[in-house]
């Protein structure tokens, strides 16, 4: 299996849909949503150059800081004139002009046919980072939308059997476009760096200095003794987050380290690039490390980590995830729920987004006593004010009623007024068709 995020993302979408059905047994009469400000209509984003709706599933991947440019990936073949042969393409849509462009292109403009599903967009929308396969190996690339050029960030070459496991993947980029993080199992990314054979690690490249450094390393300077992947980076480029199976990323004397000594344990970490310190980002409410969903996000200033922890299962023993926010400055841990009822069973997706002013968190989830339709539990899109807990529902049908599907993977503009997300509902727009995944945007109405 090629180590892109395609399979992982597909599994997460399928898991979310499964939770919707499995949680139905705990649903009760709906509670009314709190009054919300005047949000504008929902608009579809995965549209072709002529406005044609995507003919296959799409996923949300990011939004520029000013809310103008939306990054998404799609298996559609009808979005650009030369897209008929694409298995998966990466696109940017200008939400102001309606222009859609394919950004997963080689430097000569050729559409790339084997592209990873993880990508990132800079704050001004100029730079796109992504991974793609060429000559049997995946590398990370940077696309400059202004100049139209694509250049390699990593330069690994195929060297033998199983090379797919030794490429570079899953890139993300800081808001200013300077720092790029990625995962690689290649032993030669940083010559002389302490890495274990055939083990994935997280790296960061500084485009200004040209230097690449290993982020996932043991506290004693030795190689990490487990795989680290799923990197994310704060907008200011100072903090890198990642998931890891390693047991030696923290000093052995740190409180709670004993809980990380099981090889199968996965949790999430945050590393301050300025001073090199690494801390556990995925803490439970009692301050101990939790079994974390490997995908999580950092706030633009790197202060907060939003992540999901395994929780008491739903009826029938099915798994669920609860959403938390960890203040990395104060160590305060906040549970993100749509209900004040301590007896309510709640769930949330780990891919939550926090606005640049640290005021709002946008997330997908629900609780057994706050769902919109009695007898049906699912992932709806909300935003919650972190200071007060005030919660607003964002994914609704055109008449303001409940959607008939699920919303996932939100991304928010810096001011918190525009949100991009994926959804498989059939009734978000008039004339909606089927229950496939598409990408949408919603903004606060202008006053």
Secondary structure, 3 states (H helix, E strand, C coil): CCCCCHHHHHHHHHHHHHHHHHHHHHCCCCCCCCCCCCECCCEECCECCCCCECCCCEEEEEECCCCCEEEEEECCCCCCCCCCCCCCEEEEEECCCCCEEECCECCCCCECCCEEEEEEECCCCCEEEEEEEECCEEEEEEEECCCCEEEECCCCCCCCCCHHHHCEEEEEECCCCCEEEEEECCCCCCCCCCCCCCCCEEEEEECCCCCEEECCECCCCCECCCCEEEEEECCCCCEEEEEECCCCCCCCCCCCHHHHCCCCCCEEEEEECCCCCEEECCECCCCCECCECCCCEECCCCCEEEEEEECCCECCCECCEEEEEEECCCCCEEEECCCCCCCCCEEECCCCEECCCCCEEEEEEEECCCCCECCECCCEEEEEECCCCCEEECCECCCCCECCCCEEEEEECCCCCEEEEEECCCCCCCCCCCCCCEEEEEEECCC
